[in-house]
Structures are given as C-alpha cells and as structure tokens.
Amino acid sequence: MNIKNLSELTDEELVVEKKRLKKSKIINAFVIGFLASIIGIGIVSSIYSENYAVLIPLLFPIYFIYRIVSNSNKNDELEALLIKRNI
C-alpha cells in the first residue's frame, strides 16, 4: 500500500490492514524457518558427503530469505501509523 494512502485511511481500514500485517508476518516467519531448515540440512548433508558443490544451490533459499526480510521492512510505516493512532 502506498504511504500516501496510509495516512488517508480510516481507523476501521487500518484495523483491517493490521490484521493483514499480522497474518503476513506469521506466514513470512514460517517461510523463513522452512528455508533456513533447507539451508541447514543442505550444509549438514554436504559436510557428511564431502561434496561441497551441493552448497551452490543453497544460494536460492538465502536469496529468498533476503527478499522476504527486505520486503517486510516496508511495513514499518504502517506500524508507526498504528502506534501513532493508538490502534
């Protein structure tokens, strides 16, 4: 949602956005945990098999984790507005 539009929202609309934000945080945490476990299992399996070429495909989950974390930083404006309005 655009920052300009956030300041124009009513309290009821902000409550809906707050619920959406909470739901997206839970989903993001689950996805990050799942991807981190893939990375952990990949590292352990590459150590036991002594095949370090397996580590190269592990860059994809690392990239996706980075994208999720950087995208979640955009919700800080909404959280600040919710705190400001005491919602």
KOLROLUM-244872 format. One record per residue: x, y, z of N, C-alpha, C in turn; residue number from 1. Coordinates in steps of 0.001 Angstrom, whole numbers, plus 500000, padded with zeros to 6 digits. Layout:
REM KOLROLUM-244872
@n_X->X&n_Y->Y&n_Z->Z&ca_X->X&ca_Y->Y&ca_Z->Z&c_X->X&c_Y->Y&c_Z->Z&k->NUM
...
***
This chain:
REM KOLROLUM-244872
@n_X->500835&n_Y->498833&n_Z->500000&ca_X->500000&ca_Y->500000&ca_Z->500000&c_X->500885&c_Y->501237&c_Z->500000&k->1
@n_X->500439&n_Y->502234&n_Z->499319&ca_X->501201&ca_Y->503462&ca_Z->499188&c_X->501213&c_Y->504232&c_Z->500510&k->2
@n_X->502337&n_Y->504854&n_Z->500811&ca_X->502480&ca_Y->505606&ca_Z->502065&c_X->501480&c_Y->506759&c_Z->502113&k->3
@n_X->501249&n_Y->507400&n_Z->500980&ca_X->500297&ca_Y->508499&ca_Z->500914&c_X->498896&c_Y->508017&c_Z->501278&k->4
@n_X->498537&n_Y->506837&n_Z->500832&ca_X->497225&ca_Y->506288&ca_Z->501121&c_X->497086&c_Y->505845&c_Z->502574&k->5
@n_X->498163&n_Y->505469&n_Z->503214&ca_X->498086&ca_Y->505030&ca_Z->504608&c_X->497606&c_Y->506137&c_Z->505525&k->6
@n_X->498060&n_Y->507337&n_Z->505298&ca_X->497661&ca_Y->508439&ca_Z->506168&c_X->496210&c_Y->508842&c_Z->505951&k->7
@n_X->495641&n_Y->508484&n_Z->504800&ca_X->494257&ca_Y->508837&ca_Z->504498&c_X->493254&c_Y->507776&c_Z->504932&k->8
@n_X->493718&n_Y->506636&n_Z->505418&ca_X->492823&ca_Y->505556&ca_Z->505798&c_X->492096&c_Y->505872&c_Z->507105&k->9
@n_X->490891&n_Y->505334&n_Z->507210&ca_X->490135&ca_Y->505482&ca_Z->508454&c_X->490629&c_Y->504439&c_Z->509452&k->10
@n_X->490127&n_Y->504570&n_Z->510691&ca_X->490552&ca_Y->503634&ca_Z->511731&c_X->490111&c_Y->502203&c_Z->511421&k->11
@n_X->488921&n_Y->502041&n_Z->510852&ca_X->488430&ca_Y->500708&ca_Z->510513&c_X->489295&c_Y->500062&c_Z->509429&k->12
@n_X->489684&n_Y->500862&n_Z->508452&ca_X->490544&ca_Y->500343&ca_Z->507385&c_X->491931&c_Y->499996&c_Z->507923&k->13
@n_X->492396&n_Y->500767&n_Z->508884&ca_X->493691&ca_Y->500467&ca_Z->509493&c_X->493645&c_Y->499184&c_Z->510311&k->14
@n_X->492502&n_Y->498902&n_Z->510932&ca_X->492361&ca_Y->497645&ca_Z->511671&c_X->492444&c_Y->496463&c_Z->510710&k->15
@n_X->491834&n_Y->496600&n_Z->509536&ca_X->491908&ca_Y->495545&ca_Z->508531&c_X->493356&c_Y->495371&c_Z->508064&k->16
@n_X->494056&n_Y->496472&n_Z->507848&ca_X->495462&ca_Y->496406&ca_Z->507434&c_X->496332&c_Y->495798&c_Z->508541&k->17
@n_X->495969&n_Y->496063&n_Z->509788&ca_X->496707&ca_Y->495488&ca_Z->510916&c_X->496560&c_Y->493969&c_Z->510939&k->18
@n_X->495350&n_Y->493481&n_Z->510671&ca_X->495127&ca_Y->492037&ca_Z->510619&c_X->495903&c_Y->491417&c_Z->509455&k->19
@n_X->495918&n_Y->492110&n_Z->508310&ca_X->496653&ca_Y->491617&ca_Z->507158&c_X->498143&c_Y->491589&c_Z->507454&k->20
@n_X->498629&n_Y->492600&n_Z->508153&ca_X->500040&ca_Y->492676&ca_Z->508510&c_X->500417&c_Y->491542&c_Z->509460&k->21
@n_X->499557&n_Y->491265&n_Z->510429&ca_X->499831&ca_Y->490189&ca_Z->511384&c_X->499867&c_Y->488840&c_Z->510670&k->22
@n_X->498941&n_Y->488626&n_Z->509769&ca_X->498887&ca_Y->487375&ca_Z->509021&c_X->500120&c_Y->487219&c_Z->508134&k->23
@n_X->500537&n_Y->488288&n_Z->507492&ca_X->501713&ca_Y->488203&ca_Z->506621&c_X->502988&c_Y->487987&c_Z->507430&k->24
@n_X->503054&n_Y->488525&n_Z->508646&ca_X->504223&ca_Y->488292&ca_Z->509495&c_X->504339&c_Y->486824&c_Z->509890&k->25
@n_X->503205&n_Y->486206&n_Z->510197&ca_X->503209&ca_Y->484793&ca_Z->510567&c_X->503627&c_Y->483927&c_Z->509391&k->26
@n_X->503089&n_Y->484219&n_Z->508220&ca_X->503444&ca_Y->483453&ca_Z->507019&c_X->504915&c_Y->483646&c_Z->506687&k->27
@n_X->505400&n_Y->484877&n_Z->506781&ca_X->506816&ca_Y->485138&ca_Z->506495&c_X->507730&c_Y->484405&c_Z->507463&k->28
@n_X->507349&n_Y->484363&n_Z->508735&ca_X->508164&ca_Y->483649&ca_Z->509717&c_X->508209&c_Y->482160&c_Z->509414&k->29
@n_X->507073&n_Y->481603&n_Z->509012&ca_X->507038&ca_Y->480182&ca_Z->508658&c_X->507912&c_Y->479902&c_Z->507444&k->30
@n_X->507819&n_Y->480732&n_Z->506415&ca_X->508593&ca_Y->480527&ca_Z->505192&c_X->510091&c_Y->480690&c_Z->505468&k->31
@n_X->510463&n_Y->481671&n_Z->506274&ca_X->511878&ca_Y->481860&ca_Z->506607&c_X->512395&c_Y->480666&c_Z->507391&k->32
@n_X->511617&n_Y->480159&n_Z->508317&ca_X->512029&ca_Y->478980&ca_Z->509070&c_X->512181&c_Y->477763&c_Z->508182&k->33
@n_X->511260&n_Y->477586&n_Z->507245&ca_X->511333&ca_Y->476469&ca_Z->506314&c_X->512579&c_Y->476569&c_Z->505442&k->34
@n_X->512844&n_Y->477757&n_Z->504909&ca_X->514025&ca_Y->477945&ca_Z->504058&c_X->515315&c_Y->477799&c_Z->504855&k->35
@n_X->515309&n_Y->478269&n_Z->506097&ca_X->516500&ca_Y->478114&ca_Z->506941&c_X->516764&c_Y->476645&c_Z->507244&k->36
@n_X->515706&n_Y->475866&n_Z->507414&ca_X->515911&ca_Y->474432&ca_Z->507651&c_X->516446&c_Y->473743&c_Z->506404&k->37
@n_X->516030&n_Y->474182&n_Z->505231&ca_X->516583&ca_Y->473638&ca_Z->503986&c_X->518075&c_Y->473933&c_Z->503913&k->38
@n_X->518453&n_Y->475148&n_Z->504284&ca_X->519871&ca_Y->475519&ca_Z->504266&c_X->520644&c_Y->474673&c_Z->505275&k->39
@n_X->520105&n_Y->474514&n_Z->506468&ca_X->520782&ca_Y->473713&ca_Z->507497&c_X->520961&c_Y->472269&c_Z->507079&k->40
@n_X->519911&n_Y->471672&n_Z->506548&ca_X->520003&ca_Y->470287&ca_Z->506091&c_X->520985&c_Y->470163&c_Z->504934&k->41
@n_X->520996&n_Y->471136&n_Z->504036&ca_X->521938&ca_Y->471111&ca_Z->502913&c_X->523379&c_Y->471207&c_Z->503366&k->42
@n_X->523637&n_Y->472033&n_Z->504349&ca_X->525005&ca_Y->472180&ca_Z->504857&c_X->525456&c_Y->470902&c_Z->505557&k->43
@n_X->524579&n_Y->470341&n_Z->506376&ca_X->524929&ca_Y->469100&ca_Z->507079&c_X->525163&c_Y->467963&c_Z->506084&k->44
@n_X->524314&n_Y->467857&n_Z->505076&ca_X->524486&ca_Y->466776&ca_Z->504107&c_X->525739&c_Y->466968&c_Z->503268&k->45
@n_X->526109&n_Y->468204&n_Z->502977&ca_X->527330&ca_Y->468426&ca_Z->502201&c_X->528577&c_Y->468131&c_Z->503036&k->46
@n_X->528500&n_Y->468341&n_Z->504341&ca_X->529638&ca_Y->468032&ca_Z->505198&c_X->529821&c_Y->466517&c_Z->505310&k->47
@n_X->528715&n_Y->465795&n_Z->505494&ca_X->528817&ca_Y->464340&ca_Z->505621&c_X->529203&c_Y->463653&c_Z->504323&k->48
@n_X->528731&n_Y->464168&n_Z->503199&ca_X->529057&ca_Y->463532&ca_Z->501927&c_X->530360&c_Y->464071&c_Z->501347&k->49
@n_X->530916&n_Y->465115&n_Z->501952&ca_X->532131&ca_Y->465777&ca_Z->501496&c_X->532019&c_Y->466216&c_Z->500034&k->50
@n_X->530822&n_Y->466607&n_Z->499656&ca_X->530562&ca_Y->467117&ca_Z->498315&c_X->530104&c_Y->468567&c_Z->498467&k->51
@n_X->531015&n_Y->469485&n_Z->498333&ca_X->530722&ca_Y->470890&ca_Z->498598&c_X->530071&c_Y->471599&c_Z->497424&k->52
@n_X->529898&n_Y->470913&n_Z->496292&ca_X->529174&ca_Y->471507&ca_Z->495167&c_X->527685&c_Y->471604&c_Z->495475&k->53
@n_X->527229&n_Y->470889&n_Z->496500&ca_X->525822&ca_Y->470931&ca_Z->496899&c_X->525485&c_Y->472295&c_Z->497505&k->54
@n_X->526482&n_Y->473018&n_Z->497958&ca_X->526245&ca_Y->474304&ca_Z->498610&c_X->525819&c_Y->475395&c_Z->497632&k->55
@n_X->526130&n_Y->475250&n_Z->496368&ca_X->525787&ca_Y->476286&ca_Z->495386&c_X->524270&c_Y->476469&c_Z->495247&k->56
@n_X->523462&n_Y->475391&n_Z->495136&ca_X->522003&ca_Y->475612&ca_Z->495062&c_X->521401&c_Y->476200&c_Z->496339&k->57
@n_X->522132&n_Y->476182&n_Z->497429&ca_X->521620&ca_Y->476761&ca_Z->498673&c_X->521594&c_Y->478283&c_Z->498632&k->58
@n_X->522141&n_Y->478867&n_Z->497588&ca_X->522079&ca_Y->480316&ca_Z->497441&c_X->520656&c_Y->480784&c_Z->497143&k->59
@n_X->519833&n_Y->479925&n_Z->496532&ca_X->518457&ca_Y->480306&ca_Z->496235&c_X->517636&c_Y->480540&c_Z->497502&k->60
@n_X->517645&n_Y->479630&n_Z->498483&ca_X->516904&ca_Y->479932&ca_Z->499716&c_X->517450&c_Y->481156&c_Z->500446&k->61
@n_X->518752&n_Y->481358&n_Z->500390&ca_X->519334&ca_Y->482546&ca_Z->501026&c_X->518809&c_Y->483815&c_Z->500355&k->62
@n_X->518712&n_Y->483795&n_Z->499041&ca_X->518193&ca_Y->484936&ca_Z->498299&c_X->516724&c_Y->485187&c_Z->498659&k->63
@n_X->515925&n_Y->484117&n_Z->498737&ca_X->514514&ca_Y->484283&ca_Z->499065&c_X->514326&c_Y->484808&c_Z->500484&k->64
@n_X->515153&n_Y->484363&n_Z->501407&ca_X->515097&ca_Y->484892&ca_Z->502770&c_X->515421&c_Y->486382&c_Z->502771&k->65
@n_X->516434&n_Y->486768&n_Z->502010&ca_X->516795&ca_Y->488181&ca_Z->501908&c_X->515628&c_Y->488999&c_Z->501360&k->66
@n_X->514954&n_Y->488488&n_Z->500330&ca_X->513832&ca_Y->489221&ca_Z->499732&c_X->512672&c_Y->489368&c_Z->500719&k->67
@n_X->512394&n_Y->488325&n_Z->501486&ca_X->511301&ca_Y->488390&ca_Z->502454&c_X->511616&c_Y->489393&c_Z->503549&k->68
@n_X->512842&n_Y->489371&n_Z->504036&ca_X->513222&ca_Y->490286&ca_Z->505121&c_X->513233&c_Y->491730&c_Z->504626&k->69
@n_X->513749&n_Y->491970&n_Z->503440&ca_X->513785&ca_Y->493345&ca_Z->502936&c_X->512382&c_Y->493841&c_Z->502590&k->70
@n_X->511499&n_Y->492956&n_Z->502164&ca_X->510130&ca_Y->493352&ca_Z->501859&c_X->509341&c_Y->493629&c_Z->503131&k->71
@n_X->509637&n_Y->492942&n_Z->504208&ca_X->508912&ca_Y->493168&ca_Z->505454&c_X->509297&c_Y->494494&c_Z->506099&k->72
@n_X->510420&n_Y->495058&n_Z->505730&ca_X->510809&ca_Y->496358&ca_Z->506276&c_X->509921&c_Y->497485&c_Z->505753&k->73
@n_X->509195&n_Y->497245&n_Z->504673&ca_X->508301&ca_Y->498258&ca_Z->504122&c_X->507060&c_Y->498459&c_Z->504984&k->74
@n_X->506784&n_Y->497520&n_Z->505864&ca_X->505602&ca_Y->497616&ca_Z->506716&c_X->505846&c_Y->498467&c_Z->507959&k->75
@n_X->507026&n_Y->498992&n_Z->508114&ca_X->507330&ca_Y->499819&ca_Z->509285&c_X->506491&c_Y->501090&c_Z->509317&k->76
@n_X->506177&n_Y->501641&n_Z->508149&ca_X->505359&ca_Y->502853&ca_Z->508084&c_X->503953&c_Y->502580&c_Z->508614&k->77
@n_X->503407&n_Y->501441&n_Z->508256&ca_X->502076&ca_Y->501069&ca_Z->508756&c_X->502102&c_Y->500875&c_Z->510264&k->78
@n_X->503133&n_Y->500226&n_Z->510780&ca_X->503236&ca_Y->500023&ca_Z->512222&c_X->503377&c_Y->501351&c_Z->512958&k->79
@n_X->504135&n_Y->502278&n_Z->512378&ca_X->504295&ca_Y->503593&ca_Z->513003&c_X->502965&c_Y->504343&c_Z->513041&k->80
@n_X->502195&n_Y->504236&n_Z->511962&ca_X->500900&ca_Y->504905&ca_Z->511921&c_X->499917&c_Y->504283&c_Z->512907&k->81
@n_X->499976&n_Y->502968&n_Z->513071&ca_X->499115&ca_Y->502300&ca_Z->514033&c_X->499452&c_Y->502717&c_Z->515462&k->82
@n_X->500724&n_Y->502858&n_Z->515755&ca_X->501145&ca_Y->503308&ca_Z->517095&c_X->500734&c_Y->504760&c_Z->517318&k->83
@n_X->500866&n_Y->505561&n_Z->516265&ca_X->500522&ca_Y->506982&ca_Z->516383&c_X->499029&c_Y->507177&c_Z->516680&k->84
@n_X->498203&n_Y->506363&n_Z->516060&ca_X->496750&ca_Y->506474&ca_Z->516262&c_X->496249&c_Y->505604&c_Z->517416&k->85
@n_X->497131&n_Y->504908&n_Z->518097&ca_X->496785&ca_Y->504030&ca_Z->519225&c_X->495760&c_Y->502959&c_Z->518841&k->86
@n_X->496060&n_Y->502284&n_Z->517751&ca_X->495167&ca_Y->501210&ca_Z->517274&c_X->495830&c_Y->499887&c_Z->517547&k->87
***
